[in-house]
Amino acid sequence: MNWRALGCGTLAIAAFVAVGLLGISRAFGPAECPDGLRYEPAAYVATGSRTDAPALPGSEAELERVGSAAFGLASWEVWVAPGTAPSASAEPLPERIVLDCGDGTFQAYQRPNS
């Protein structure tokens, strides 16, 4: 048995696994809401502070969950005001949305031009 080949093979396998795990950990971001969302046709910026329940600043209406939005590999549950949910998946999101940050908090967003 060639111990040098066995050692190099083991080292190569360990390096391959380590690089793979590092890549996976970098691909999945932490469970938190970003400061802004680059979403077409418009960008969203965070408004207000995080809350314990889905709520839009200045509105007392109970929000409805409309699905999830994915940006890159991260995805968040989306909440909107009643009656503003897109009727088809290709329709743009409303001017104001709330995302479930995944850590028990919610963050409101709105388009800067509204």
TORSE-196564 format. One record per atom (N, C-alpha, C): residue in one letter; x, y, z. Coordinates in steps of 0.02 Angstrom, whole numbers, plus 50000, padded with zeros to 5 digits. Layout:
N
aXYZ
...
END
This chain:
114
m500424994150000
m500005000050000
m500445006250000
n500285011049959
n500655017249954
n500355022350002
w500715023650057
w500455028150109
w500435035350086
r500875037250042
r500875044050016
r500235045249975
a500045040649932
a499435041349891
a498815041349936
l498815037149987
l498245036950034
l498185043550072
g498745046250094
g498745052650130
g498515058450086
c498765058550024
c498565063949977
c497825063349959
g497585057249950
g496875056249934
g496425058449991
t496625056750053
t496245058850111
t496245066450118
l496815069550107
l496855076850109
l496425080050055
a496425077149996
a496005079849942
a495265079249958
i495065073649986
i494355072750005
i494165077850060
a494595078650109
a494455083450164
a494405090550137
a494855092450092
a494825099150063
a494195100150021
f493995095049983
f493385095449942
f492775096349986
v492725092550039
v492145093050085
v492155099950119
a492735102250141
a492775108750175
a492565114450129
v492795114450067
v492605119650019
v491855119250004
g491585113249998
g490865112349986
g490455115050044
l490645113550106
l490285116050164
l490335123650170
l490915126350155
l490995133650156
l490535136850104
g490515134050044
g490075136649992
g489345136450010
i489135130950041
i488435130350062
i488275135450117
s488725136250165
s488595141050219
s488575148250193
r488955149850142
r488945156550113
r488325157650069
a488055152350040
a487475153049996
a486835154450035
f486765151450093
f486175152550134
f486325157950185
g485995163750176
g486115169350220
g485805168250288
p485965172550335
p485675172050401
p484935173550400
a484575171250450
a483855172350454
a483735179450478
e483725184150433
e483575191050450
e483335194650388
c483005200150398
c482765204150342
c483295209150321
p483365210150256
p483865215050232
p483615222150241
d484065227050233
d483885234150237
d483475236350177
g483575233150120
g483205234850060
g483155228750014
l482675228949969
l482575223549922
l482625226249851
r483035223149811
r483075224949740
r482595220449704
y482015222949692
y481465219049663
y481205222949603
e481115219549547
e480855222749488
e480095222549490
p479735227649473
p479945233649436
p480205239349480
a480225238449546
a480475243849589
a480825240849650
a481225244849681
a481575242649742
a481145244449802
y481275240949857
y480935242249920
y481455244149972
v481275248750017
v481705250550073
v481325249150138
a481695247250189
a481395245750253
a481105252150284
t480525251550314
t480205257250348
t480035255150419
g480145259650466
g479985258150535
g480465253050564
s480295250650623
s480715245650656
s480365238850652
r480735233750669
r480455227050669
r479925226350722
t479435222150708
t478885220950754
t478815213450767
d478415211850818
d478305204850835
d477735201650795
a477355205850760
a476795203450719
a476805207250654
p476545204450599
p476535208150536
p476095214350541
a476385220250530
a476015226450533
a476345231650489
l475925235750457
l476175241350417
l476145247650460
p476665251850459
p476655258050499
p476065262450478
g475695264850527
g475125269250513
g474495265650493
s474485259150497
s473895255250478
s473725250350533
e473085249950549
e472855245250600
e472555238950568
a472535238550502
a472215232950467
a472615226550480
e472255221050486
e472575214550494
e472815212250425
l473455210750420
l473755209050355
l473625201850337
e473655200450271
e473555193650247
e474195191150215
r474335184750226
r474925181550196
r474765179850124
v475215181750078
v475085180650007
v475585175849975
g476035173050014
g476525168449985
g477215170350007
s477695169049964
s478385170649981
s478725174049922
a479235177749939
a479645181149888
a480355178649896
a480665176949840
a481355174549842
a481805179549806
f482355181049838
f482865185449809
f483515181649816
g483775179049761
g484355174749764
g484155168149795
l484535165649843
l484365159349876
l483945160449938
a483865166649960
a483465168050020
a482735169150000
s482295167150044
s481575168350032
s481245170250098
w480725174450093
w480365176850150
w479615176350136
e479225175150189
e478505175350184
e478295182650177
v477815184050132
v477595190850118
v476895191850145
w476795197550177
w476145199550204
w475965206250173
v475335207250155
v475095213450125
v474435215450157
a474235221750145
a473595224250169
a473035220550132
p472465219650165
p471905216250132
p471705219750068
g471575215850017
g471365218549952
g471915220949907
t472545220549929
t473095222849886
t473525217149860
a473325210949874
a473715205249851
a473695204549776
p474265202949744
p474265201849672
p473815195849655
s473445196349601
s472995190849582
s473345185449542
a473935186949516
a474335181949479
a475065182649500
s475435177249492
s476135177349515
s476565182249475
a476365183949415
a476765188549374
a476625195849390
e476095197349428
e475935204149446
e476435206749497
p476595213249495
p477055215949544
p476745216149614
l477155216149664
l476925216749733
l476655223849744
p476225224849795
p475975231549809
p476525236249832
e476335242549841
e476825247749861
e477125246349930
r476725243449975
r476965242150043
r476865234750059
i477395231650085
i477375224450103
i477705223550171
v477595217750200
v477935215750262
v478235208850251
l478855208050273
l479185201550267
l479275198350335
d479195191750337
d479345187750397
d480095186650396
c480445189250445
c481185188850445
c481455182050463
g481035177450486
g481265170750501
g481535169950571
d481565175450609
d481815175050678
d481285177350727
g480645177050706
g480095179150749
g479915186450744
t480255190150699
t480095197250689
t479865198350618
f479555204150607
f479295206150542
f479545213150526
q479695214450462
q479945220950440
q479505223450384
a479295229750390
a478895232950337
a479355236150285
y479135236050223
y479515239050167
y479025243050124
q479295248050091
q478895251650042
q479345254149986
r479035255449929
r479415258149873
r479585265449888
p480195267549873
p480405274349892
p480015279949857
n479725278549799
n479365283749762
n478635284349783
s478415280549833
s477715280949853
s477625284449919
END
